[in-house]
Amino acid sequence: MAYLAFPQPLSYNGQAVMNPLDKMPGKNDKIKPDYDEKEFLYHSYLTGRLQRAKENRDRMWSEYSGKTYLQQFEENEKIAHTYVEPVKNKNERKISTGTIESKLNTLLAHINNLNLTPEVLAFDRDNQSLVELGKAFTDIMAVTAEHDGGDDGGDKEKRMNRQRELLKQGTVFVQEDWVTKYEIKKTLKDKYKGQFKAFTGYSERLENVFEGCLRDVLYAPNVFLGDPTAFSMNDQPYIFTVEQVHYDVAKTLFGEFENWKYVKPGIPSDGATESTTAVGGRTIYDGKWRLTNIKDDHVEIIRYQDQTRDEFMIMVNGVMLMPPGFPLSAVTPRGKYNVTKQVLYVVNPQFAYGKSFVSSGSVYELSTALDRMLRLFELKTRKSVNPPYVNTTNRVIPARVLDPGNISMGIPPNALQAIGNEGQGVTASEYQIFKELQDEIEKSTISNVFQGQQAKSGATATEIIEVQRQAKLTLGLIIAACVLLETKLGYLRLWNIVGNWLKPIGKYKDGKMKYRNATKLGQVEGAGEGERRIIPIDGELPHPEAIRILSLQDQKKKGYPVRRTYLNPKIAQEAAINWFVRVSPREEESSAFHKLQFRELVGDALTLMQMGAQINLDGLQDEFAKVYNKDRSKVFSSRATTPQPSQDAGKIAGNVAAGNNQAPAAGGQPQPKPVTS
């Protein structure tokens, strides 16, 4: 296995010791699965595919200048982390300008300031827009992103990681999954009073701590493609991922599988390859095959996906945990790959991997030359301060005779002769070349003005704005790649919501299905900052008037605007709906840029009013509340009176509040789009 300077981090590798609290294996326990002929042949077929994919990926590629993927990966890691190679000349110092890392962090800061939240658009079979359905799913996607994987940082933190990986490596792999996390919870049988031998013990139970969507950046060297020459993920014949985790961690994930009892940590001491003896010899599978080198207390988890054949398999240390041919459609929505990739710069349309920002010629070569000049400048400055001398005598003269204020006796005045004429230090022409290299890097990447540094002396505001505009043009391809990545992930999350999030989670007492609800804090149309609730229900959707009354009741209880939106999960899953995901990169709504833009909008509106135009004050107030992130009702007073609901609408609202969702709708038929108020 190739050496990596920055390998995937693994936990501490101590001596593999079995926990004495665990169940010890019995004498009659089997040590290997008893595969039949079909299972053995399928296992051999899988291991052959996995091995070929690994060999193809790890060969040298002309797209990487004759280097392997792992060599290019390691090189990119070194550049991005300002890894200074050991110097060959002992007189040189390890020094670097850190230009690439600085530019990389600036790019990430700019991209992170953009709003890349995906927006869902829905259309029926007649291409009619289902506006409320699209808004509802947009809010659901936002809520699942906030609670992604049950992590405190949610998807916002993961977004920074995948964008950095995209700029750093040029290719990023992200996996969308539906996970259920369990933790062991212990309950004391009796109150503990400090006893040891007389301790009455505790009871254990597995508690569901999280169930929902999970999006993770995959460690790229652990992702293998069936065809490295196929650019699109949908064109891959198969893909698989490899993960090395501690045996105890893997047991919490797969301990309930029937074949888990055959999984042994580490690599057997008597070999690491599978026996190739034919089935007739019955040597068959001996549990020794591993794709990678692993530690003694770790296991190798391989997740295999074949979209074309609708197959899925999990292998742990070579043991198949699922039956051959298990359908991928039972694991991922629609039976599609739940892993997507994005490249930054396309190297070749017939090559699956891309080129990174840190290794592009305009960045890497120029910054390398700049670092070399800086090391030479440092060396030349030291030489000017402490120049080299030749001892013309036949005796040893200590170096301390050159120290300031030192008095030496018995040494002729001409005993030490300076060598060369480099004592003047760095010259103006050499420094000018250094500045030219810096300017070329700025032109190729991001200027110092765009990074927030001081502009050149004498630069006007117009010139600064123009420099920033040119920098944004340079960022065009990078932002486009980030938008494409978020769009692809938006589609994966959308199908994950349709296929898993909208499934029932229980039943009410009256037998009706219970679903997950989503609550999104944000702008409520026509009311300002408030709360939007998405409520899936079975059957017909409630009457709009009933929803309106319930929303007003919620608003009265909470003290801020609340809007309810109801949708039918079965219709969303089964109806012929055309889904689209759109990502529009823009700065955050409450940023200073949008505030200035709003002020300019108000000024232009006042100018139009003087010419006789009629301004929609409600729309202007909504825009104000959105930009300044304020509750509209607390800033502006409403002159309109609230109409009183009819008596029938009050009855309908009472039925909905009581759990009876069969309120009459238009035509008495289920609506293909949600109803909101």
Secondary structure as a PSIPRED ss2 file (coil, helix, strand):
# PSIPRED VFORMAT (PSIPRED V4.0)

   1 M C   1.000  0.000  0.000
   2 A C   1.000  0.000  0.000
   3 Y C   1.000  0.000  0.000
   4 L C   1.000  0.000  0.000
   5 A C   1.000  0.000  0.000
   6 F C   1.000  0.000  0.000
   7 P C   1.000  0.000  0.000
   8 Q C   1.000  0.000  0.000
   9 P C   1.000  0.000  0.000
  10 L C   1.000  0.000  0.000
  11 S C   1.000  0.000  0.000
  12 Y C   1.000  0.000  0.000
  13 N C   1.000  0.000  0.000
  14 G C   1.000  0.000  0.000
  15 Q C   1.000  0.000  0.000
  16 A C   1.000  0.000  0.000
  17 V C   1.000  0.000  0.000
  18 M C   1.000  0.000  0.000
  19 N C   1.000  0.000  0.000
  20 P C   1.000  0.000  0.000
  21 L C   1.000  0.000  0.000
  22 D C   1.000  0.000  0.000
  23 K C   1.000  0.000  0.000
  24 M C   1.000  0.000  0.000
  25 P C   1.000  0.000  0.000
  26 G C   1.000  0.000  0.000
  27 K C   1.000  0.000  0.000
  28 N C   1.000  0.000  0.000
  29 D C   1.000  0.000  0.000
  30 K C   1.000  0.000  0.000
  31 I C   1.000  0.000  0.000
  32 K C   1.000  0.000  0.000
  33 P C   1.000  0.000  0.000
  34 D C   1.000  0.000  0.000
  35 Y C   1.000  0.000  0.000
  36 D C   1.000  0.000  0.000
  37 E H   0.000  1.000  0.000
  38 K H   0.000  1.000  0.000
  39 E H   0.000  1.000  0.000
  40 F H   0.000  1.000  0.000
  41 L H   0.000  1.000  0.000
  42 Y H   0.000  1.000  0.000
  43 H H   0.000  1.000  0.000
  44 S H   0.000  1.000  0.000
  45 Y H   0.000  1.000  0.000
  46 L H   0.000  1.000  0.000
  47 T H   0.000  1.000  0.000
  48 G H   0.000  1.000  0.000
  49 R H   0.000  1.000  0.000
  50 L H   0.000  1.000  0.000
  51 Q H   0.000  1.000  0.000
  52 R H   0.000  1.000  0.000
  53 A H   0.000  1.000  0.000
  54 K H   0.000  1.000  0.000
  55 E H   0.000  1.000  0.000
  56 N H   0.000  1.000  0.000
  57 R H   0.000  1.000  0.000
  58 D C   1.000  0.000  0.000
  59 R C   1.000  0.000  0.000
  60 M E   0.000  0.000  1.000
  61 W E   0.000  0.000  1.000
  62 S H   0.000  1.000  0.000
  63 E H   0.000  1.000  0.000
  64 Y H   0.000  1.000  0.000
  65 S C   1.000  0.000  0.000
  66 G C   1.000  0.000  0.000
  67 K E   0.000  0.000  1.000
  68 T E   0.000  0.000  1.000
  69 Y H   0.000  1.000  0.000
  70 L H   0.000  1.000  0.000
  71 Q H   0.000  1.000  0.000
  72 Q H   0.000  1.000  0.000
  73 F H   0.000  1.000  0.000
  74 E H   0.000  1.000  0.000
  75 E H   0.000  1.000  0.000
  76 N H   0.000  1.000  0.000
  77 E H   0.000  1.000  0.000
  78 K H   0.000  1.000  0.000
  79 I H   0.000  1.000  0.000
  80 A H   0.000  1.000  0.000
  81 H C   1.000  0.000  0.000
  82 T C   1.000  0.000  0.000
  83 Y C   1.000  0.000  0.000
  84 V C   1.000  0.000  0.000
  85 E C   1.000  0.000  0.000
  86 P C   1.000  0.000  0.000
  87 V C   1.000  0.000  0.000
  88 K C   1.000  0.000  0.000
  89 N C   1.000  0.000  0.000
  90 K C   1.000  0.000  0.000
  91 N C   1.000  0.000  0.000
  92 E C   1.000  0.000  0.000
  93 R C   1.000  0.000  0.000
  94 K C   1.000  0.000  0.000
  95 I C   1.000  0.000  0.000
  96 S C   1.000  0.000  0.000
  97 T C   1.000  0.000  0.000
  98 G C   1.000  0.000  0.000
  99 T H   0.000  1.000  0.000
 100 I H   0.000  1.000  0.000
 101 E H   0.000  1.000  0.000
 102 S H   0.000  1.000  0.000
 103 K H   0.000  1.000  0.000
 104 L H   0.000  1.000  0.000
 105 N H   0.000  1.000  0.000
 106 T H   0.000  1.000  0.000
 107 L H   0.000  1.000  0.000
 108 L H   0.000  1.000  0.000
 109 A H   0.000  1.000  0.000
 110 H H   0.000  1.000  0.000
 111 I H   0.000  1.000  0.000
 112 N H   0.000  1.000  0.000
 113 N C   1.000  0.000  0.000
 114 L E   0.000  0.000  1.000
 115 N E   0.000  0.000  1.000
 116 L C   1.000  0.000  0.000
 117 T C   1.000  0.000  0.000
 118 P C   1.000  0.000  0.000
 119 E E   0.000  0.000  1.000
 120 V E   0.000  0.000  1.000
 121 L E   0.000  0.000  1.000
 122 A E   0.000  0.000  1.000
 123 F E   0.000  0.000  1.000
 124 D C   1.000  0.000  0.000
 125 R C   1.000  0.000  0.000
 126 D C   1.000  0.000  0.000
 127 N C   1.000  0.000  0.000
 128 Q C   1.000  0.000  0.000
 129 S E   0.000  0.000  1.000
 130 L C   1.000  0.000  0.000
 131 V H   0.000  1.000  0.000
 132 E H   0.000  1.000  0.000
 133 L H   0.000  1.000  0.000
 134 G H   0.000  1.000  0.000
 135 K H   0.000  1.000  0.000
 136 A H   0.000  1.000  0.000
 137 F H   0.000  1.000  0.000
 138 T H   0.000  1.000  0.000
 139 D H   0.000  1.000  0.000
 140 I H   0.000  1.000  0.000
 141 M H   0.000  1.000  0.000
 142 A H   0.000  1.000  0.000
 143 V H   0.000  1.000  0.000
 144 T H   0.000  1.000  0.000
 145 A H   0.000  1.000  0.000
 146 E H   0.000  1.000  0.000
 147 H C   1.000  0.000  0.000
 148 D H   0.000  1.000  0.000
 149 G H   0.000  1.000  0.000
 150 G H   0.000  1.000  0.000
 151 D C   1.000  0.000  0.000
 152 D C   1.000  0.000  0.000
 153 G C   1.000  0.000  0.000
 154 G H   0.000  1.000  0.000
 155 D H   0.000  1.000  0.000
 156 K H   0.000  1.000  0.000
 157 E H   0.000  1.000  0.000
 158 K H   0.000  1.000  0.000
 159 R H   0.000  1.000  0.000
 160 M H   0.000  1.000  0.000
 161 N H   0.000  1.000  0.000
 162 R H   0.000  1.000  0.000
 163 Q H   0.000  1.000  0.000
 164 R H   0.000  1.000  0.000
 165 E H   0.000  1.000  0.000
 166 L H   0.000  1.000  0.000
 167 L H   0.000  1.000  0.000
 168 K H   0.000  1.000  0.000
 169 Q H   0.000  1.000  0.000
 170 G C   1.000  0.000  0.000
 171 T E   0.000  0.000  1.000
 172 V E   0.000  0.000  1.000
 173 F E   0.000  0.000  1.000
 174 V E   0.000  0.000  1.000
 175 Q E   0.000  0.000  1.000
 176 E E   0.000  0.000  1.000
 177 D E   0.000  0.000  1.000
 178 W E   0.000  0.000  1.000
 179 V E   0.000  0.000  1.000
 180 T E   0.000  0.000  1.000
 181 K E   0.000  0.000  1.000
 182 Y E   0.000  0.000  1.000
 183 E E   0.000  0.000  1.000
 184 I E   0.000  0.000  1.000
 185 K E   0.000  0.000  1.000
 186 K E   0.000  0.000  1.000
 187 T E   0.000  0.000  1.000
 188 L E   0.000  0.000  1.000
 189 K C   1.000  0.000  0.000
 190 D C   1.000  0.000  0.000
 191 K C   1.000  0.000  0.000
 192 Y C   1.000  0.000  0.000
 193 K C   1.000  0.000  0.000
 194 G C   1.000  0.000  0.000
 195 Q C   1.000  0.000  0.000
 196 F C   1.000  0.000  0.000
 197 K C   1.000  0.000  0.000
 198 A C   1.000  0.000  0.000
 199 F C   1.000  0.000  0.000
 200 T C   1.000  0.000  0.000
 201 G C   1.000  0.000  0.000
 202 Y E   0.000  0.000  1.000
 203 S E   0.000  0.000  1.000
 204 E E   0.000  0.000  1.000
 205 R E   0.000  0.000  1.000
 206 L E   0.000  0.000  1.000
 207 E E   0.000  0.000  1.000
 208 N E   0.000  0.000  1.000
 209 V E   0.000  0.000  1.000
 210 F E   0.000  0.000  1.000
 211 E E   0.000  0.000  1.000
 212 G E   0.000  0.000  1.000
 213 C E   0.000  0.000  1.000
 214 L E   0.000  0.000  1.000
 215 R E   0.000  0.000  1.000
 216 D E   0.000  0.000  1.000
 217 V E   0.000  0.000  1.000
 218 L E   0.000  0.000  1.000
 219 Y C   1.000  0.000  0.000
 220 A H   0.000  1.000  0.000
 221 P H   0.000  1.000  0.000
 222 N H   0.000  1.000  0.000
 223 V E   0.000  0.000  1.000
 224 F E   0.000  0.000  1.000
 225 L E   0.000  0.000  1.000
 226 G C   1.000  0.000  0.000
 227 D C   1.000  0.000  0.000
 228 P C   1.000  0.000  0.000
 229 T C   1.000  0.000  0.000
 230 A C   1.000  0.000  0.000
 231 F C   1.000  0.000  0.000
 232 S C   1.000  0.000  0.000
 233 M H   0.000  1.000  0.000
 234 N H   0.000  1.000  0.000
 235 D H   0.000  1.000  0.000
 236 Q C   1.000  0.000  0.000
 237 P C   1.000  0.000  0.000
 238 Y C   1.000  0.000  0.000
 239 I E   0.000  0.000  1.000
 240 F E   0.000  0.000  1.000
 241 T E   0.000  0.000  1.000
 242 V E   0.000  0.000  1.000
 243 E E   0.000  0.000  1.000
 244 Q E   0.000  0.000  1.000
 245 V E   0.000  0.000  1.000
 246 H E   0.000  0.000  1.000
 247 Y H   0.000  1.000  0.000
 248 D H   0.000  1.000  0.000
 249 V H   0.000  1.000  0.000
 250 A H   0.000  1.000  0.000
 251 K H   0.000  1.000  0.000
 252 T H   0.000  1.000  0.000
 253 L H   0.000  1.000  0.000
 254 F H   0.000  1.000  0.000
 255 G C   1.000  0.000  0.000
 256 E C   1.000  0.000  0.000
 257 F C   1.000  0.000  0.000
 258 E H   0.000  1.000  0.000
 259 N H   0.000  1.000  0.000
 260 W H   0.000  1.000  0.000
 261 K H   0.000  1.000  0.000
 262 Y H   0.000  1.000  0.000
 263 V C   1.000  0.000  0.000
 264 K C   1.000  0.000  0.000
 265 P C   1.000  0.000  0.000
 266 G C   1.000  0.000  0.000
 267 I C   1.000  0.000  0.000
 268 P C   1.000  0.000  0.000
 269 S C   1.000  0.000  0.000
 270 D C   1.000  0.000  0.000
 271 G C   1.000  0.000  0.000
 272 A C   1.000  0.000  0.000
 273 T C   1.000  0.000  0.000
 274 E C   1.000  0.000  0.000
 275 S C   1.000  0.000  0.000
 276 T C   1.000  0.000  0.000
 277 T C   1.000  0.000  0.000
 278 A C   1.000  0.000  0.000
 279 V H   0.000  1.000  0.000
 280 G H   0.000  1.000  0.000
 281 G H   0.000  1.000  0.000
 282 R C   1.000  0.000  0.000
 283 T C   1.000  0.000  0.000
 284 I C   1.000  0.000  0.000
 285 Y C   1.000  0.000  0.000
 286 D C   1.000  0.000  0.000
 287 G C   1.000  0.000  0.000
 288 K C   1.000  0.000  0.000
 289 W C   1.000  0.000  0.000
 290 R C   1.000  0.000  0.000
 291 L C   1.000  0.000  0.000
 292 T C   1.000  0.000  0.000
 293 N C   1.000  0.000  0.000
 294 I C   1.000  0.000  0.000
 295 K C   1.000  0.000  0.000
 296 D C   1.000  0.000  0.000
 297 D C   1.000  0.000  0.000
 298 H E   0.000  0.000  1.000
 299 V E   0.000  0.000  1.000
 300 E E   0.000  0.000  1.000
 301 I E   0.000  0.000  1.000
 302 I E   0.000  0.000  1.000
 303 R E   0.000  0.000  1.000
 304 Y E   0.000  0.000  1.000
 305 Q E   0.000  0.000  1.000
 306 D E   0.000  0.000  1.000
 307 Q C   1.000  0.000  0.000
 308 T C   1.000  0.000  0.000
 309 R C   1.000  0.000  0.000
 310 D C   1.000  0.000  0.000
 311 E E   0.000  0.000  1.000
 312 F E   0.000  0.000  1.000
 313 M E   0.000  0.000  1.000
 314 I E   0.000  0.000  1.000
 315 M E   0.000  0.000  1.000
 316 V E   0.000  0.000  1.000
 317 N C   1.000  0.000  0.000
 318 G C   1.000  0.000  0.000
 319 V E   0.000  0.000  1.000
 320 M E   0.000  0.000  1.000
 321 L C   1.000  0.000  0.000
 322 M C   1.000  0.000  0.000
 323 P C   1.000  0.000  0.000
 324 P C   1.000  0.000  0.000
 325 G C   1.000  0.000  0.000
 326 F C   1.000  0.000  0.000
 327 P C   1.000  0.000  0.000
 328 L H   0.000  1.000  0.000
 329 S H   0.000  1.000  0.000
 330 A H   0.000  1.000  0.000
 331 V C   1.000  0.000  0.000
 332 T C   1.000  0.000  0.000
 333 P H   0.000  1.000  0.000
 334 R H   0.000  1.000  0.000
 335 G H   0.000  1.000  0.000
 336 K C   1.000  0.000  0.000
 337 Y C   1.000  0.000  0.000
 338 N C   1.000  0.000  0.000
 339 V E   0.000  0.000  1.000
 340 T E   0.000  0.000  1.000
 341 K E   0.000  0.000  1.000
 342 Q E   0.000  0.000  1.000
 343 V E   0.000  0.000  1.000
 344 L C   1.000  0.000  0.000
 345 Y E   0.000  0.000  1.000
 346 V E   0.000  0.000  1.000
 347 V C   1.000  0.000  0.000
 348 N C   1.000  0.000  0.000
 349 P C   1.000  0.000  0.000
 350 Q C   1.000  0.000  0.000
 351 F C   1.000  0.000  0.000
 352 A C   1.000  0.000  0.000
 353 Y C   1.000  0.000  0.000
 354 G E   0.000  0.000  1.000
 355 K E   0.000  0.000  1.000
 356 S C   1.000  0.000  0.000
 357 F C   1.000  0.000  0.000
 358 V C   1.000  0.000  0.000
 359 S C   1.000  0.000  0.000
 360 S C   1.000  0.000  0.000
 361 G H   0.000  1.000  0.000
 362 S H   0.000  1.000  0.000
 363 V H   0.000  1.000  0.000
 364 Y H   0.000  1.000  0.000
 365 E H   0.000  1.000  0.000
 366 L H   0.000  1.000  0.000
 367 S H   0.000  1.000  0.000
 368 T H   0.000  1.000  0.000
 369 A H   0.000  1.000  0.000
 370 L H   0.000  1.000  0.000
 371 D H   0.000  1.000  0.000
 372 R H   0.000  1.000  0.000
 373 M H   0.000  1.000  0.000
 374 L H   0.000  1.000  0.000
 375 R H   0.000  1.000  0.000
 376 L H   0.000  1.000  0.000
 377 F H   0.000  1.000  0.000
 378 E H   0.000  1.000  0.000
 379 L H   0.000  1.000  0.000
 380 K H   0.000  1.000  0.000
 381 T H   0.000  1.000  0.000
 382 R H   0.000  1.000  0.000
 383 K H   0.000  1.000  0.000
 384 S H   0.000  1.000  0.000
 385 V H   0.000  1.000  0.000
 386 N C   1.000  0.000  0.000
 387 P C   1.000  0.000  0.000
 388 P C   1.000  0.000  0.000
 389 Y E   0.000  0.000  1.000
 390 V E   0.000  0.000  1.000
 391 N E   0.000  0.000  1.000
 392 T C   1.000  0.000  0.000
 393 T C   1.000  0.000  0.000
 394 N C   1.000  0.000  0.000
 395 R C   1.000  0.000  0.000
 396 V C   1.000  0.000  0.000
 397 I C   1.000  0.000  0.000
 398 P C   1.000  0.000  0.000
 399 A H   0.000  1.000  0.000
 400 R H   0.000  1.000  0.000
 401 V H   0.000  1.000  0.000
 402 L H   0.000  1.000  0.000
 403 D C   1.000  0.000  0.000
 404 P C   1.000  0.000  0.000
 405 G C   1.000  0.000  0.000
 406 N C   1.000  0.000  0.000
 407 I C   1.000  0.000  0.000
 408 S C   1.000  0.000  0.000
 409 M C   1.000  0.000  0.000
 410 G C   1.000  0.000  0.000
 411 I C   1.000  0.000  0.000
 412 P C   1.000  0.000  0.000
 413 P C   1.000  0.000  0.000
 414 N C   1.000  0.000  0.000
 415 A C   1.000  0.000  0.000
 416 L E   0.000  0.000  1.000
 417 Q E   0.000  0.000  1.000
 418 A E   0.000  0.000  1.000
 419 I C   1.000  0.000  0.000
 420 G C   1.000  0.000  0.000
 421 N C   1.000  0.000  0.000
 422 E H   0.000  1.000  0.000
 423 G H   0.000  1.000  0.000
 424 Q H   0.000  1.000  0.000
 425 G C   1.000  0.000  0.000
 426 V C   1.000  0.000  0.000
 427 T C   1.000  0.000  0.000
 428 A H   0.000  1.000  0.000
 429 S H   0.000  1.000  0.000
 430 E H   0.000  1.000  0.000
 431 Y H   0.000  1.000  0.000
 432 Q H   0.000  1.000  0.000
 433 I H   0.000  1.000  0.000
 434 F H   0.000  1.000  0.000
 435 K H   0.000  1.000  0.000
 436 E H   0.000  1.000  0.000
 437 L H   0.000  1.000  0.000
 438 Q H   0.000  1.000  0.000
 439 D H   0.000  1.000  0.000
 440 E H   0.000  1.000  0.000
 441 I H   0.000  1.000  0.000
 442 E H   0.000  1.000  0.000
 443 K H   0.000  1.000  0.000
 444 S H   0.000  1.000  0.000
 445 T C   1.000  0.000  0.000
 446 I C   1.000  0.000  0.000
 447 S C   1.000  0.000  0.000
 448 N C   1.000  0.000  0.000
 449 V C   1.000  0.000  0.000
 450 F C   1.000  0.000  0.000
 451 Q C   1.000  0.000  0.000
 452 G C   1.000  0.000  0.000
 453 Q C   1.000  0.000  0.000
 454 Q C   1.000  0.000  0.000
 455 A C   1.000  0.000  0.000
 456 K C   1.000  0.000  0.000
 457 S C   1.000  0.000  0.000
 458 G C   1.000  0.000  0.000
 459 A C   1.000  0.000  0.000
 460 T C   1.000  0.000  0.000
 461 A H   0.000  1.000  0.000
 462 T H   0.000  1.000  0.000
 463 E H   0.000  1.000  0.000
 464 I H   0.000  1.000  0.000
 465 I H   0.000  1.000  0.000
 466 E H   0.000  1.000  0.000
 467 V H   0.000  1.000  0.000
 468 Q H   0.000  1.000  0.000
 469 R H   0.000  1.000  0.000
 470 Q H   0.000  1.000  0.000
 471 A H   0.000  1.000  0.000
 472 K H   0.000  1.000  0.000
 473 L H   0.000  1.000  0.000
 474 T H   0.000  1.000  0.000
 475 L C   1.000  0.000  0.000
 476 G H   0.000  1.000  0.000
 477 L H   0.000  1.000  0.000
 478 I H   0.000  1.000  0.000
 479 I H   0.000  1.000  0.000
 480 A H   0.000  1.000  0.000
 481 A H   0.000  1.000  0.000
 482 C H   0.000  1.000  0.000
 483 V H   0.000  1.000  0.000
 484 L H   0.000  1.000  0.000
 485 L H   0.000  1.000  0.000
 486 E H   0.000  1.000  0.000
 487 T H   0.000  1.000  0.000
 488 K H   0.000  1.000  0.000
 489 L H   0.000  1.000  0.000
 490 G H   0.000  1.000  0.000
 491 Y H   0.000  1.000  0.000
 492 L H   0.000  1.000  0.000
 493 R H   0.000  1.000  0.000
 494 L H   0.000  1.000  0.000
 495 W H   0.000  1.000  0.000
 496 N H   0.000  1.000  0.000
 497 I H   0.000  1.000  0.000
 498 V H   0.000  1.000  0.000
 499 G H   0.000  1.000  0.000
 500 N H   0.000  1.000  0.000
 501 W H   0.000  1.000  0.000
 502 L C   1.000  0.000  0.000
 503 K C   1.000  0.000  0.000
 504 P C   1.000  0.000  0.000
 505 I C   1.000  0.000  0.000
 506 G E   0.000  0.000  1.000
 507 K E   0.000  0.000  1.000
 508 Y C   1.000  0.000  0.000
 509 K C   1.000  0.000  0.000
 510 D C   1.000  0.000  0.000
 511 G C   1.000  0.000  0.000
 512 K C   1.000  0.000  0.000
 513 M E   0.000  0.000  1.000
 514 K E   0.000  0.000  1.000
 515 Y C   1.000  0.000  0.000
 516 R C   1.000  0.000  0.000
 517 N C   1.000  0.000  0.000
 518 A E   0.000  0.000  1.000
 519 T E   0.000  0.000  1.000
 520 K E   0.000  0.000  1.000
 521 L E   0.000  0.000  1.000
 522 G E   0.000  0.000  1.000
 523 Q E   0.000  0.000  1.000
 524 V E   0.000  0.000  1.000
 525 E C   1.000  0.000  0.000
 526 G C   1.000  0.000  0.000
 527 A C   1.000  0.000  0.000
 528 G E   0.000  0.000  1.000
 529 E E   0.000  0.000  1.000
 530 G E   0.000  0.000  1.000
 531 E E   0.000  0.000  1.000
 532 R E   0.000  0.000  1.000
 533 R E   0.000  0.000  1.000
 534 I E   0.000  0.000  1.000
 535 I E   0.000  0.000  1.000
 536 P E   0.000  0.000  1.000
 537 I C   1.000  0.000  0.000
 538 D C   1.000  0.000  0.000
 539 G C   1.000  0.000  0.000
 540 E C   1.000  0.000  0.000
 541 L C   1.000  0.000  0.000
 542 P C   1.000  0.000  0.000
 543 H C   1.000  0.000  0.000
 544 P H   0.000  1.000  0.000
 545 E H   0.000  1.000  0.000
 546 A H   0.000  1.000  0.000
 547 I H   0.000  1.000  0.000
 548 R H   0.000  1.000  0.000
 549 I H   0.000  1.000  0.000
 550 L H   0.000  1.000  0.000
 551 S H   0.000  1.000  0.000
 552 L H   0.000  1.000  0.000
 553 Q H   0.000  1.000  0.000
 554 D H   0.000  1.000  0.000
 555 Q H   0.000  1.000  0.000
 556 K H   0.000  1.000  0.000
 557 K H   0.000  1.000  0.000
 558 K H   0.000  1.000  0.000
 559 G C   1.000  0.000  0.000
 560 Y C   1.000  0.000  0.000
 561 P C   1.000  0.000  0.000
 562 V E   0.000  0.000  1.000
 563 R E   0.000  0.000  1.000
 564 R E   0.000  0.000  1.000
 565 T E   0.000  0.000  1.000
 566 Y E   0.000  0.000  1.000
 567 L E   0.000  0.000  1.000
 568 N C   1.000  0.000  0.000
 569 P H   0.000  1.000  0.000
 570 K H   0.000  1.000  0.000
 571 I H   0.000  1.000  0.000
 572 A H   0.000  1.000  0.000
 573 Q H   0.000  1.000  0.000
 574 E H   0.000  1.000  0.000
 575 A C   1.000  0.000  0.000
 576 A C   1.000  0.000  0.000
 577 I C   1.000  0.000  0.000
 578 N E   0.000  0.000  1.000
 579 W E   0.000  0.000  1.000
 580 F E   0.000  0.000  1.000
 581 V E   0.000  0.000  1.000
 582 R E   0.000  0.000  1.000
 583 V C   1.000  0.000  0.000
 584 S C   1.000  0.000  0.000
 585 P C   1.000  0.000  0.000
 586 R E   0.000  0.000  1.000
 587 E E   0.000  0.000  1.000
 588 E C   1.000  0.000  0.000
 589 E C   1.000  0.000  0.000
 590 S C   1.000  0.000  0.000
 591 S C   1.000  0.000  0.000
 592 A H   0.000  1.000  0.000
 593 F H   0.000  1.000  0.000
 594 H H   0.000  1.000  0.000
 595 K H   0.000  1.000  0.000
 596 L H   0.000  1.000  0.000
 597 Q H   0.000  1.000  0.000
 598 F H   0.000  1.000  0.000
 599 R H   0.000  1.000  0.000
 600 E H   0.000  1.000  0.000
 601 L H   0.000  1.000  0.000
 602 V H   0.000  1.000  0.000
 603 G H   0.000  1.000  0.000
 604 D H   0.000  1.000  0.000
 605 A H   0.000  1.000  0.000
 606 L H   0.000  1.000  0.000
 607 T H   0.000  1.000  0.000
 608 L H   0.000  1.000  0.000
 609 M H   0.000  1.000  0.000
 610 Q H   0.000  1.000  0.000
 611 M C   1.000  0.000  0.000
 612 G C   1.000  0.000  0.000
 613 A C   1.000  0.000  0.000
 614 Q C   1.000  0.000  0.000
 615 I C   1.000  0.000  0.000
 616 N C   1.000  0.000  0.000
 617 L H   0.000  1.000  0.000
 618 D H   0.000  1.000  0.000
 619 G H   0.000  1.000  0.000
 620 L H   0.000  1.000  0.000
 621 Q H   0.000  1.000  0.000
 622 D H   0.000  1.000  0.000
 623 E H   0.000  1.000  0.000
 624 F H   0.000  1.000  0.000
 625 A H   0.000  1.000  0.000
 626 K H   0.000  1.000  0.000
 627 V H   0.000  1.000  0.000
 628 Y H   0.000  1.000  0.000
 629 N C   1.000  0.000  0.000
 630 K C   1.000  0.000  0.000
 631 D C   1.000  0.000  0.000
 632 R H   0.000  1.000  0.000
 633 S H   0.000  1.000  0.000
 634 K H   0.000  1.000  0.000
 635 V H   0.000  1.000  0.000
 636 F C   1.000  0.000  0.000
 637 S C   1.000  0.000  0.000
 638 S C   1.000  0.000  0.000
 639 R C   1.000  0.000  0.000
 640 A C   1.000  0.000  0.000
 641 T C   1.000  0.000  0.000
 642 T C   1.000  0.000  0.000
 643 P C   1.000  0.000  0.000
 644 Q C   1.000  0.000  0.000
 645 P C   1.000  0.000  0.000
 646 S C   1.000  0.000  0.000
 647 Q H   0.000  1.000  0.000
 648 D H   0.000  1.000  0.000
 649 A H   0.000  1.000  0.000
 650 G H   0.000  1.000  0.000
 651 K H   0.000  1.000  0.000
 652 I H   0.000  1.000  0.000
 653 A H   0.000  1.000  0.000
 654 G H   0.000  1.000  0.000
 655 N H   0.000  1.000  0.000
 656 V H   0.000  1.000  0.000
 657 A H   0.000  1.000  0.000
 658 A C   1.000  0.000  0.000
 659 G C   1.000  0.000  0.000
 660 N C   1.000  0.000  0.000
 661 N C   1.000  0.000  0.000
 662 Q C   1.000  0.000  0.000
 663 A C   1.000  0.000  0.000
 664 P C   1.000  0.000  0.000
 665 A C   1.000  0.000  0.000
 666 A H   0.000  1.000  0.000
 667 G H   0.000  1.000  0.000
 668 G H   0.000  1.000  0.000
 669 Q C   1.000  0.000  0.000
 670 P C   1.000  0.000  0.000
 671 Q C   1.000  0.000  0.000
 672 P C   1.000  0.000  0.000
 673 K C   1.000  0.000  0.000
 674 P C   1.000  0.000  0.000
 675 V E   0.000  0.000  1.000
 676 T E   0.000  0.000  1.000
 677 S C   1.000  0.000  0.000
